[in-house]
Amino acid sequence: MRIVAAWVSDATQVLVISQVVLSFVLPVPLITLVLFSGSRTIMGTLANSPVVNALAIGGSVIVLSINVLLLLSLLLPA
């Protein structure tokens, strides 16, 4: 974080950059968590129910869709 803070003079810009980086890293643990927590072979009797799995998948799809929209808005001209 100190490298980024030295590279950018505005603290708000540093926070925005860190949040953008985190938003692109978030899908990896999110998808892994949904897959592992819904797996009966991994979690046994503590695995999520089908309703909780559906909600988790729905939430993941929403987050991933927002990340794709962010990426498209950054790459495509206005």
LUMTOR-104459 format. One line per field, with one value per atom (N, C-alpha, C, CB): residue number from 0; x, y, z. Coordinates in Angstrom, 2 decimals. Glycine has a CB too. Example, Ala and Ser with C-alpha at 12.3 -4.5 7.8 and 13.67 -1.06 7.14 Angstrom:
BEGIN
num: (0:0:0:0:1:1:1:1)
px: (13.19:12.30:13.20:11.31:12.85:13.67:12.90:14.08)
py: (-5.69:-4.50:-3.30:-4.47:-2.25:-1.06:0.03:-0.60)
pz: (7.80:7.80:7.80:9.05:7.08:7.14:7.87:5.72)
% end
This chain:
BEGIN
num: (0:0:0:0:1:1:1:1:2:2:2:2:3:3:3:3:4:4:4:4:5:5:5:5:6:6:6:6:7:7:7:7:8:8:8:8:9:9:9:9:10:10:10:10:11:11:11:11:12:12:12:12:13:13:13:13:14:14:14:14:15:15:15:15:16:16:16:16:17:17:17:17:18:18:18:18:19:19:19:19:20:20:20:20:21:21:21:21:22:22:22:22:23:23:23:23:24:24:24:24:25:25:25:25:26:26:26:26:27:27:27:27:28:28:28:28:29:29:29:29:30:30:30:30:31:31:31:31:32:32:32:32:33:33:33:33:34:34:34:34:35:35:35:35:36:36:36:36:37:37:37:37:38:38:38:38:39:39:39:39:40:40:40:40:41:41:41:41:42:42:42:42:43:43:43:43:44:44:44:44:45:45:45:45:46:46:46:46:47:47:47:47:48:48:48:48:49:49:49:49:50:50:50:50:51:51:51:51:52:52:52:52:53:53:53:53:54:54:54:54:55:55:55:55:56:56:56:56:57:57:57:57:58:58:58:58:59:59:59:59:60:60:60:60:61:61:61:61:62:62:62:62:63:63:63:63:64:64:64:64:65:65:65:65:66:66:66:66:67:67:67:67:68:68:68:68:69:69:69:69:70:70:70:70:71:71:71:71:72:72:72:72:73:73:73:73:74:74:74:74:75:75:75:75:76:76:76:76:77:77:77:77)
px: (0.82:0.00:0.86:-0.94:2.02:2.89:3.39:4.07:3.61:4.07:3.01:4.41:1.76:0.66:0.49:-0.65:0.61:0.45:1.54:0.46:2.74:3.82:3.64:5.17:3.01:2.82:1.71:2.50:0.65:-0.49:-0.55:-1.82:-0.67:-0.64:-1.98:-0.22:-3.07:-4.39:-4.82:-5.43:-5.15:-5.52:-6.82:-5.67:-7.73:-8.99:-8.72:-9.96:-7.80:-7.44:-6.86:-6.43:-6.05:-5.47:-6.58:-4.47:-7.57:-8.69:-9.48:-9.61:-9.72:-10.46:-9.69:-10.73:-8.39:-7.56:-7.58:-6.11:-7.46:-7.46:-8.80:-7.13:-9.89:-11.21:-11.41:-12.30:-10.89:-10.99:-10.21:-10.46:-9.01:-8.20:-8.92:-6.79:-9.46:-10.18:-11.42:-10.59:-12.09:-13.29:-12.96:-14.03:-11.76:-11.38:-10.80:-10.38:-10.33:-9.81:-10.94:-8.73:-12.00:-13.11:-13.75:-14.15:-13.91:-14.57:-13.88:-14.65:-12.58:-11.87:-12.30:-10.35:-12.19:-12.65:-14.17:-12.17:-14.89:-16.35:-16.83:-16.98:-16.34:-16.73:-16.26:-16.15:-15.04:-14.51:-15.36:-13.07:-15.74:-16.57:-17.92:-16.75:-18.55:-19.85:-19.72:-20.45:-18.68:-18.49:-18.19:-17.35:-17.29:-16.91:-18.04:-15.69:-18.72:-19.76:-21.00:-20.16:-21.18:-22.31:-22.00:-22.83:-20.73:-20.31:-20.51:-18.85:-21.29:-21.51:-20.24:-22.69:-19.42:-18.20:-17.17:-17.60:-17.15:-16.19:-16.75:-15.83:-18.00:-18.58:-19.39:-19.46:-19.74:-20.52:-21.91:-19.80:-22.31:-23.65:-23.77:-24.01:-22.66:-22.68:-22.79:-21.44:-22.95:-23.06:-24.32:-23.06:-24.27:-25.43:-26.60:-25.06:-27.79:-29.01:-29.15:-30.27:-30.00:-30.20:-30.69:-31.20:-31.49:-31.98:-30.82:-33.08:-29.97:-28.82:-27.86:-28.10:-27.67:-26.82:-27.37:-26.71:-28.68:-29.29:-29.10:-30.79:-29.26:-29.04:-27.57:-29.48:-26.66:-25.24:-24.84:-24.41:-25.37:-25.08:-25.67:-25.63:-26.89:-27.50:-26.70:-28.91:-26.26:-25.43:-24.11:-25.18:-23.52:-22.26:-22.44:-21.70:-23.53:-23.81:-23.97:-25.08:-24.63:-24.80:-23.45:-25.72:-22.62:-21.31:-20.45:-20.59:-20.43:-19.63:-20.15:-19.62:-21.46:-22.04:-21.64:-23.57:-21.66:-21.24:-19.76:-21.51:-18.93:-17.52:-17.32:-16.76:-18.10:-18.01:-18.44:-18.88:-19.50:-19.93:-18.86:-21.24:-18.21:-17.12:-15.98:-16.61:-15.62:-14.55:-14.91:-14.24:-16.15:-16.58:-16.60:-17.95:-17.00:-17.04:-15.64:-17.79:-14.65:-13.28:-12.62:-12.47:-13.00:-12.34:-12.98:-12.34:-14.31:-15.00:-15.14:-16.37:-14.95:-15.09:-16.55:-14.59:-16.70:-18.04:-18.87:-17.94)
py: (-1.19:0.00:1.25:0.00:1.17:2.34:2.69:2.11:1.68:1.93:2.70:0.61:2.26:2.94:4.33:2.14:4.48:5.79:6.75:5.65:6.25:7.10:7.42:6.44:6.51:6.69:7.69:5.35:7.72:8.60:9.58:7.80:10.86:11.86:12.01:13.19:11.68:11.86:10.58:12.24:10.71:9.54:8.91:9.93:9.72:9.18:8.31:10.32:8.73:7.95:6.61:8.73:6.59:5.33:4.39:5.60:4.93:4.09:3.55:4.89:4.35:3.90:2.80:5.08:3.00:1.98:0.68:2.49:0.75:-0.47:-1.19:-0.15:-0.45:-1.08:-1.72:-0.05:-1.10:-1.70:-3.00:-0.72:-3.00:-4.23:-5.31:-3.95:-4.96:-5.94:-6.47:-5.32:-5.63:-6.10:-7.11:-4.92:-7.04:-8.02:-9.28:-7.41:-9.23:-10.41:-11.18:-10.01:-10.48:-11.06:-12.30:-10.03:-12.41:-13.61:-14.93:-13.48:-14.94:-16.20:-16.80:-15.97:-16.06:-16.67:-16.82:-15.84:-15.96:-16.04:-17.33:-14.84:-17.64:-18.86:-20.10:-18.88:-20.04:-21.15:-21.41:-20.88:-20.35:-20.49:-21.10:-19.13:-20.67:-21.22:-22.70:-20.43:-23.05:-24.45:-25.33:-24.56:-24.89:-25.71:-25.82:-25.13:-24.73:-24.77:-25.54:-23.35:-25.72:-26.49:-27.95:-25.87:-28.33:-29.69:-30.62:-29.71:-31.66:-32.65:-33.48:-33.57:-33.69:-34.49:-33.73:-34.87:-32.42:-31.62:-31.27:-30.34:-30.80:-30.28:-31.31:-29.11:-32.41:-33.44:-32.93:-33.90:-33.13:-32.72:-31.21:-33.40:-30.50:-29.04:-28.28:-28.60:-29.01:-28.37:-27.52:-29.42:-26.49:-25.60:-26.34:-24.40:-25.90:-26.45:-25.93:-26.09:-26.55:-26.07:-24.61:-26.97:-24.20:-22.81:-21.85:-22.62:-22.17:-21.32:-21.32:-21.80:-22.47:-22.52:-21.63:-23.96:-21.67:-20.83:-19.35:-21.15:-18.98:-17.58:-17.18:-17.36:-18.07:-17.79:-17.66:-18.88:-18.53:-18.44:-17.17:-19.68:-16.82:-15.58:-14.36:-15.47:-14.31:-13.20:-13.13:-13.30:-14.28:-14.33:-13.84:-15.75:-14.22:-13.77:-12.24:-14.45:-11.70:-10.24:-9.55:-9.85:-10.02:-9.41:-9.53:-10.06:-10.70:-10.89:-10.04:-12.36:-9.88:-9.04:-7.58:-9.16:-7.12:-5.74:-5.56:-5.37:-6.56:-6.47:-6.44:-7.64:-7.21:-7.20:-5.83:-8.32:-5.27:-3.93:-2.89:-3.54:-2.99:-2.08:-2.21:-2.33:-3.44:-3.67:-3.12:-5.16:-3.35:-2.83:-1.31:-3.37:-0.70:0.76:1.35:1.25:0.61:1.09:0.88:0.39:-0.20:-0.54:0.10:-2.01:0.23:0.78:2.29:0.14:3.00:4.46:4.86:5.10:6.01:6.48:6.88:7.64)
pz: (0.00:0.00:0.00:1.20:0.60:0.63:-0.76:1.56:-1.58:-2.95:-3.72:-3.67:-3.60:-4.28:-3.71:-4.15:-2.40:-1.76:-2.22:-0.23:-2.45:-2.94:-4.41:-2.71:-5.14:-6.58:-6.88:-7.24:-6.06:-6.26:-5.09:-6.38:-5.41:-4.35:-3.62:-4.92:-4.27:-3.68:-2.95:-4.76:-1.67:-0.87:-1.37:0.61:-1.87:-2.40:-3.62:-2.77:-4.45:-5.64:-5.23:-6.52:-4.18:-3.70:-3.23:-2.55:-2.52:-2.06:-3.24:-1.14:-4.25:-5.43:-6.14:-6.39:-6.33:-7.00:-6.21:-7.17:-4.89:-4.09:-4.18:-2.63:-4.22:-4.33:-5.70:-4.07:-6.74:-8.08:-8.13:-9.16:-7.58:-7.55:-6.75:-6.94:-5.61:-4.79:-5.51:-3.46:-6.27:-6.97:-8.06:-7.58:-8.62:-9.63:-9.02:-10.59:-7.80:-7.12:-6.42:-6.10:-6.07:-5.31:-5.94:-5.14:-7.26:-7.80:-7.46:-9.28:-7.33:-7.05:-5.70:-7.07:-4.59:-3.34:-3.27:-2.16:-3.94:-3.92:-4.56:-4.64:-5.75:-6.45:-5.67:-7.88:-5.15:-4.37:-3.12:-3.97:-2.44:-1.24:-1.56:-0.57:-2.65:-3.03:-3.39:-4.22:-4.14:-4.53:-3.31:-5.54:-2.45:-1.29:-0.28:-0.62:0.00:1.04:0.58:1.43:-0.72:-1.21:-1.49:-2.45:-1.35:-1.66:-0.46:-2.10:-0.66:0.41:0.66:0.05:-0.38:-0.19:0.64:-1.55:0.55:1.32:2.69:0.57:2.73:3.97:4.76:3.65:4.13:4.81:5.17:6.07:6.43:6.85:7.02:8.14:7.01:7.18:5.86:7.92:4.76:3.46:3.39:2.34:2.57:2.40:1.79:1.52:2.15:1.55:0.12:2.40:-0.69:-2.06:-2.12:-2.76:-1.15:-1.14:-0.89:-0.05:0.07:0.37:-0.81:1.66:-1.46:-2.65:-3.76:-3.15:-3.96:-5.00:-4.67:-5.13:-3.42:-3.02:-3.19:-1.56:-2.83:-2.97:-4.43:-2.30:-5.27:-6.70:-7.29:-7.45:-6.87:-7.34:-6.95:-6.81:-5.69:-5.24:-5.97:-3.76:-6.23:-6.98:-8.40:-6.99:-9.02:-10.39:-10.42:-10.95:-9.41:-9.35:-9.21:-8.18:-8.29:-8.08:-9.33:-6.90:-9.95:-11.16:-12.31:-11.57:-12.41:-13.46:-13.28:-13.48:-12.05:-11.78:-12.11:-10.30:-11.82:-12.18:-13.69:-11.60:-14.42:-15.89:-16.43:-16.51:-15.87:-16.29:-16.00:-15.58:-14.85:-14.53:-15.53:-13.12:-15.85:-16.81:-18.18:-16.92:-18.62:-19.92:-19.94:-20.27:-18.85:-18.81:-18.82:-17.57:-18.32:-18.35:-19.72:-17.29:-20.40:-21.67:-22.89:-21.86:-22.87:-24.03:-23.91:-24.18:-25.02:-24.96:-24.69:-26.27:-24.10:-23.73:-24.92:-22.78)
% end
